[in-house]
Amino acid sequence: MRILVGVIVLFGCISCGNSGNEQTEMNHQQIKEVLIDANKVAAEQESLQIDGYVSRRKLDVITTGTGLRYQIYFKGEGKKAEPGMRAVISYEMSLIDGRVIYSTKEVGVEEFTIGNDRVESGLHEGICYMSVGDKAKIIIPSHLAHGLVGDFKKIPVRSTIIYDIELKALK
């Protein structure tokens, strides 16, 4: 949050001194660089927070190039998930502080088309590491989840999402 306040103050200071197009272009470039740096710092802090979560729970996760972490803790015997397939899942979704925010226990299984439907991009990625019958923990950093806006309901801005998930079927 401090980073965001700093960026806003800097933006205000830079924009107050505009006196021409050349100055404005330079100011836009400065703002862009400050925002990129602030985002890098926030992403690094989130990654450290996720690493702490993984360490405290002694999880044996695999970290992908995107920053997603996953652990398949029960291996199923079914077909491997691929983009374009329709995944049938059950899950409990929580925030990194342990608060459960959504669960299929109340509503039954959920279905989505891998790579096409409107679920977190991290879920599309994570499900592709699973086979039918697998149970896994998928830790999705905010940039692969709901990012800077949250979901306007239970997921706050810049929140890491943790799925405890089972791939029930593929269609």
Rosetta blueprint (number, residue, H / E / L):
1 M L
2 R H
3 I H
4 L H
5 V H
6 G H
7 V H
8 I H
9 V H
10 L H
11 F H
12 G H
13 C H
14 I H
15 S H
16 C H
17 G L
18 N L
19 S L
20 G L
21 N H
22 E H
23 Q H
24 T H
25 E H
26 M H
27 N H
28 H H
29 Q H
30 Q H
31 I H
32 K H
33 E H
34 V H
35 L H
36 I H
37 D H
38 A H
39 N H
40 K H
41 V H
42 A H
43 A H
44 E H
45 Q H
46 E H
47 S H
48 L H
49 Q H
50 I H
51 D H
52 G H
53 Y H
54 V H
55 S H
56 R H
57 R L
58 K L
59 L L
60 D L
61 V L
62 I E
63 T E
64 T L
65 G L
66 T L
67 G L
68 L L
69 R E
70 Y E
71 Q E
72 I E
73 Y E
74 F E
75 K L
76 G L
77 E L
78 G L
79 K L
80 K E
81 A L
82 E L
83 P L
84 G L
85 M L
86 R E
87 A E
88 V E
89 I E
90 S E
91 Y E
92 E E
93 M E
94 S E
95 L E
96 I L
97 D L
98 G L
99 R L
100 V E
101 I E
102 Y E
103 S E
104 T L
105 K L
106 E L
107 V L
108 G L
109 V L
110 E E
111 E E
112 F E
113 T E
114 I L
115 G L
116 N L
117 D L
118 R L
119 V L
120 E L
121 S H
122 G H
123 L H
124 H H
125 E H
126 G H
127 I H
128 C L
129 Y L
130 M L
131 S E
132 V L
133 G L
134 D L
135 K E
136 A E
137 K E
138 I E
139 I E
140 I E
141 P L
142 S H
143 H H
144 L H
145 A L
146 H L
147 G L
148 L L
149 V L
150 G L
151 D L
152 F L
153 K L
154 K L
155 I L
156 P L
157 V L
158 R L
159 S L
160 T L
161 I E
162 I E
163 Y E
164 D E
165 I E
166 E E
167 L E
168 K E
169 A E
170 L E
171 K L
